[in-house]
Amino acid sequence: MTDYRLKNTKSKKPYIPIWEKYSLSIEEAASYYGIGIKKLYGIIRNNPNADFILEIGAHCRIKRAIFEKYLDETVAI
């Protein structure tokens, strides 16, 4: 089991490394994959029913492992 440290002493949420998260915010995904935020929103808009999209209310998150498979199969974005 991984020992997750608290991000800071004021927060009760444990710090989980980005490469171990199930889903990423658009900003996290942009940073992690080196893809611009506008480009990620374009990918989401052009693939509304894709398996890598997780909608939480009005917010979209990217399912990390499934999005990596999508990127592996894509020649250009």
C-alpha positions as CSV (number, residue, x, y, z in Angstrom):
1,M,0.0,0.0,0.0
2,T,1.3,3.4,-0.9
3,D,1.9,5.9,1.9
4,Y,0.3,9.1,0.9
5,R,1.4,12.2,2.7
6,L,-0.8,15.1,3.4
7,K,-0.3,17.9,0.9
8,N,-0.2,20.5,3.6
9,T,-1.0,20.4,7.3
10,K,-4.2,22.4,6.9
11,S,-5.8,20.0,4.4
12,K,-7.2,16.7,5.5
13,K,-7.1,15.4,1.9
14,P,-4.2,13.0,1.2
15,Y,-1.8,13.9,-1.6
16,I,-2.2,11.4,-4.5
17,P,0.4,11.6,-7.3
18,I,-1.1,12.5,-10.6
19,W,0.1,9.3,-12.3
20,E,-2.0,7.3,-9.7
21,K,-5.2,9.2,-10.0
22,Y,-8.2,7.6,-11.7
23,S,-9.4,10.8,-13.3
24,L,-7.8,14.2,-13.9
25,S,-9.2,17.7,-14.1
26,I,-8.8,19.4,-17.5
27,E,-5.9,21.5,-16.0
28,E,-4.2,18.4,-14.6
29,A,-4.6,16.6,-17.9
30,A,-3.2,19.5,-19.8
31,S,-0.1,19.6,-17.5
32,Y,0.3,15.8,-17.4
33,Y,0.0,15.2,-21.2
34,G,1.5,18.4,-22.5
35,I,-1.7,19.3,-24.4
36,G,-3.3,22.7,-24.2
37,I,-6.5,23.3,-22.3
38,K,-8.4,24.5,-25.4
39,K,-7.2,21.4,-27.3
40,L,-8.5,19.1,-24.5
41,Y,-11.9,20.9,-24.6
42,G,-11.9,20.4,-28.4
43,I,-11.2,16.7,-28.0
44,I,-14.1,16.4,-25.5
45,R,-16.4,18.4,-27.7
46,N,-15.6,16.3,-30.8
47,N,-15.9,13.0,-28.8
48,P,-19.0,13.6,-26.6
49,N,-19.6,9.9,-25.9
50,A,-16.0,8.8,-25.5
51,D,-15.2,6.4,-22.7
52,F,-12.5,8.6,-21.3
53,I,-14.9,11.5,-20.4
54,L,-16.3,11.5,-16.9
55,E,-19.0,14.1,-16.4
56,I,-19.7,15.3,-12.9
57,G,-22.5,17.8,-13.1
58,A,-21.3,20.6,-15.4
59,H,-17.7,19.6,-15.0
60,C,-15.7,17.1,-17.2
61,R,-12.8,15.0,-16.0
62,I,-10.5,12.8,-18.0
63,K,-10.2,9.1,-17.1
64,R,-6.4,8.9,-17.2
65,A,-5.8,5.2,-18.2
66,I,-8.5,5.2,-20.9
67,F,-7.3,8.6,-22.3
68,E,-3.8,7.2,-22.6
69,K,-5.1,4.3,-24.7
70,Y,-7.0,6.9,-26.9
71,L,-3.7,8.8,-27.3
72,D,-1.8,5.7,-28.2
73,E,-4.3,4.9,-31.0
74,T,-4.4,8.5,-32.3
75,V,-1.9,9.7,-34.9
76,A,-2.6,13.4,-34.6
77,I,-4.6,15.6,-32.4
